Amino acid sequence: MYPLRGLLSVLARLMISAIFVMSAAGNKIPNFAGVAAMMEGKGIPQPKILLAGAIAFMLLGGVSIVIGYKARFGALLLLVFLGAATYYFHDFRALPAGSPEHRDQMIQFMKNLALMGTMLFFLANGTGPWSLDNRAAAGAAEEADDVPAPRESRPGR
């Protein structure tokens, strides 16, 4: 119906999901032992189990948003991941104000906050046109349009 809107929606979903999929596939999976050790150093319990869960959340959530299948659930997975990652890894308030590390962690905190807002947007609105979720909904709506209205509710009768 609106090809530009569909194209922009897919492009946006690809851009948003890239950070999660690439972080999991390009960093956390190949550096699993090192990332788990860093998590353990931060005091995170069961770091290997939680890292495996984080990787699953990032991959499942990212892919579900790209293709738009069960995207609200995928956005929820990413929202949970972002909340935990932000809490444990970007506590800029605990650092000396004005230091380079304080500034860097504040930027990472704000980036994650913006991504959490994106996930809330997807939870509220879905992923837009050219998504599998919308395709299924459009197909159901077309099928509903093909069913004749009951006799008493037809106009002009």
Secondary structure, 3 states (H helix, E strand, C coil): CCHHHHHHHHHHHHHHHHHHHHHHHHHHCCCHHHHHHHHHHCCCCCHHHHHHHHHHHHHHHHHHHHHCCCHHHHHHHHHHHHHHHHHHHCCHHHCCCCCHHHHHHHHHHHHHHHHHHHHHHHHHHCCCCCCHHHHHHHHHHHHHHHCCCCHHHCCCC
